[in-house]
Amino acid sequence: MGYAMKDRSLVKSFRRTFVMILISGILATLITYIIAILLYFGIQNIGKYPENFYEKQIPKIEAYIHEKNTDLLYVRGESGLNSIIRGNGIMYQVLNSDCEVLYGTYKERVFADTDKLIDKINTTFVLKGRFAYIVPIGNGTKIEGAVILLYKLGNPYKNIRIIIAVIAMLSPFLYFIIFTRLFSTSLVKKINFPLQLLIEASQKIKEKDLDFEINYQSDNELGKLCTAFMEMKDELKKSLFSQWKAEQERIEMIEALAHDLKTPLSVIMAYSEALTEADLTDDEKLKTYLNVINGNAKKSSNLVMQMQYTSDLENANTNSVLRNVNLTEFLEKKISQYRFQAKQKEIDIVLNINSDLGYVMSDTDRLERILDNIFSNSLQYTPHKGSIKFFVNKENNKIVYEICDTGSGFTQKDMDKAFDRFYRGDKARSSEGGHLGLGLYIVKKLVEQLHGSVIIKNTALKGADIIFWHPA
């Protein structure tokens, strides 16, 4: 790439290209005009050809015919006759005594018999837009054949002059197209070089590769764009590093918080359970208080365990542990556990397996935790005497699970942020736990570790509907 282009702005480069196209086109046009004028008048003045140029050749051709006479009735005379006729404006035809065409540049038969031929000898008549003149061939009074000469009035170089004039008139447009293509191609190549570097750099950023450099230095707009792009890349790199560092600090904080809360909560649970099991029937109020302590301690412990498990999910890179399991039996066993929990609210749980699942390779630990999180929310928000329907089906070598309840369903905000960490829905439900929170965040992470996907929506009756799948 030339330094001139790199030091000029794009506006100046475009202007310079336009000026070069204009100057080159004008110079080429002037040269073409000069050559055209010389050719035009040069051809016009060669021999001072009049309009009857071809007619004036007739006497010379006629004398040649009389000289060769009957020799022209043979094919060997054709080359001589062709040489004596100048230009393409004259056509001829050699006939025998029966008016049959022997040879010539005009092939169509003119006369049907000799009498008609004799009537036209040494006369000029019009034949299909041309003047025709007949020169007889023979000895004495006997006519053995004839030569018909056909010609038009006009200058033989007239068409050439017209072509020259047309070319001269069109030359400015032709040169403008040619030079525009030539100079614009050169300009585009120079512009494309930094643009291609920027495209490649954008692709690297898309691939999360920030270790690259754009080797293009210039004072023009493209150079400034490349510099700005590099500055943006450096700032992005710093920002991502800061985010990563902040995330690591947050994870460490959660781990420390979970560790610090776990011990006192374990003590509370141990002492409250001991007091609950003791003989305190004389003081029902004390027992009620201890039950409240025990219940809240369990809730706190579960929250801490959930936070700690979330942290483990983010840090762990372990692969799934697959086992060959009878999935139908596994699911029926899990549903029996959930039905026991649902008895208190008289919630009906229906398991519908639409196909023979048989034995499949699956990580049952992850699958069990996924179902526990989903059914925990469904049991909490399904109203008294409500229902939860659990559909399982095998489709295209994958297992699809769908859990539908008759609870309050999801709001539009829930739909957008359901799988965000620590999102707990609106304030009215946040105090109660809601469908969301860490539960669905953990579900999403676990499903992804099983190489599957999860979505949420509402049923036709506005209840919550959670669908997830994983390969069979």
Long-range contacts (C-beta under 8 A, 24 or more apart in sequence): 1-190, 1-193, 2-190, 5-190, 5-220, 6-217, 6-218, 6-219, 6-220, 6-223, 7-218, 7-219, 7-220, 8-220, 9-219, 9-220, 9-221, 10-191, 10-220, 10-221, 10-222, 13-187, 13-190, 13-220, 14-187, 17-183, 17-184, 17-186, 17-187, 20-179, 20-183, 21-176, 21-179, 21-180, 21-183, 24-175, 24-179, 24-183, 25-172, 25-175, 25-176, 25-179, 28-171, 28-175, 28-179, 29-171, 29-172, 29-175, 32-167, 32-168, 32-171, 32-175, 33-168, 33-171, 36-164, 36-165, 36-167, 36-168, 39-164, 40-161, 40-164, 40-165, 43-157, 43-160, 43-161, 43-164, 44-157, 44-161, 46-157, 49-155, 49-156, 49-157, 50-155, 51-153, 51-154, 51-155, 52-153, 53-87, 53-89, 53-154, 53-155, 53-156, 54-87, 54-89, 54-90, 54-151, 54-152, 54-153, 54-154, 54-156, 55-131, 55-151, 55-153, 57-85, 57-86, 57-90, 57-151, 58-133, 58-149, 58-151, 60-84, 61-85, 61-90, 61-135, 61-149, 62-133, 62-135, 62-149, 65-135, 65-137, 65-147, 66-135, 69-137, 69-138, 69-139, 70-137, 70-138, 70-139, 70-144, 70-145, 72-137, 72-145, 72-147, 73-102, 73-137, 73-144, 73-145, 75-102, 75-103, 78-103, 78-104, 81-147, 87-156, 88-156, 89-151, 89-152, 89-154, 89-156, 90-149, 90-150, 90-151, 91-130, 91-149, 91-150, 91-151, 92-147, 92-148, 92-149, 92-150, 93-147, 93-148, 93-150, 94-145, 94-146, 94-147, 95-145, 95-146, 95-147, 95-148, 96-144, 96-145, 97-143, 97-144, 97-145, 102-145, 104-147, 104-148, 106-148, 106-150, 110-148, 114-143, 117-143, 117-146, 118-143, 121-146, 191-222, 194-218, 194-222, 194-223, 194-225, 194-226, 195-222, 197-226, 198-225, 198-226, 198-229, 201-229, 201-233, 205-233, 205-236, 210-236, 210-237, 210-240, 251-311, 251-314, 251-315, 254-307, 254-308, 254-310, 254-311, 255-308, 255-311, 257-307, 258-304, 258-305, 258-307, 258-308, 258-311, 259-308, 261-300, 261-304, 262-301, 262-304, 262-308, 265-297, 265-300, 265-301, 265-304, 266-301, 268-293, 268-297, 269-294, 269-297, 269-298, 269-301, 272-297, 306-438, 306-439, 306-442, 307-438, 309-442, 310-421, 310-438, 310-441, 310-442, 310-445, 313-442, 313-445, 313-446, 314-445, 320-363, 320-366, 320-449, 320-450, 321-363, 321-365, 322-361, 322-362, 322-363, 323-361, 323-362, 323-363, 323-364, 324-359, 324-360, 324-361, 325-359, 325-360, 325-361, 325-362, 325-364, 326-357, 326-358, 326-359, 327-357, 327-358, 327-359, 327-360, 327-362, 327-392, 327-399, 328-353, 328-356, 328-357, 328-358, 330-364, 330-367, 331-390, 331-392, 334-368, 334-371, 335-390, 338-375, 338-379, 338-388, 341-379, 342-379, 342-388, 345-379, 345-382, 345-383, 345-384, 345-385, 345-386, 346-384, 346-385, 347-379, 347-382, 347-384, 347-385, 347-386, 347-387, 347-388, 348-385, 348-386, 348-387, 348-388, 349-387, 349-388, 349-389, 349-390, 350-387, 350-388, 350-389, 350-390, 351-390, 351-392, 352-389, 352-390, 352-391, 352-392, 353-392, 353-393, 354-391, 354-392, 354-393, 354-394, 355-393, 355-394, 356-394, 357-392, 357-394, 357-399, 360-399, 360-472, 361-472, 362-399, 362-450, 362-470, 363-449, 363-450, 366-446, 366-449, 366-450, 367-450, 367-470, 369-442, 369-446, 370-443, 370-446, 370-447, 370-468, 371-401, 373-439, 373-440, 373-442, 373-443, 374-403, 374-439, 374-443, 374-466, 375-403, 376-439, 377-433, 377-434, 377-435, 377-436, 377-439, 377-440, 377-464, 378-403, 378-405, 378-407, 378-435, 378-464, 380-432, 380-433, 380-435, 381-405, 381-407, 381-408, 381-429, 381-434, 381-435, 381-464, 382-406, 382-407, 382-463, 383-407, 394-472, 395-469, 397-471, 397-472, 398-452, 398-469, 398-470, 398-471, 398-472, 399-469, 399-470, 399-471, 399-472, 400-467, 400-468, 400-469, 401-467, 401-468, 401-469, 402-465, 402-466, 402-467, 403-464, 403-465, 403-466, 403-467, 404-459, 404-463, 404-464, 404-465, 405-463, 405-464, 406-461, 406-463, 407-435, 407-463, 407-464, 408-462, 408-463, 408-464, 409-458, 409-459, 409-462, 409-463, 409-464, 410-435, 410-456, 410-457, 410-458, 410-464, 414-456, 415-456, 415-457, 418-456, 419-443, 419-444, 419-454, 435-464, 440-466, 443-468
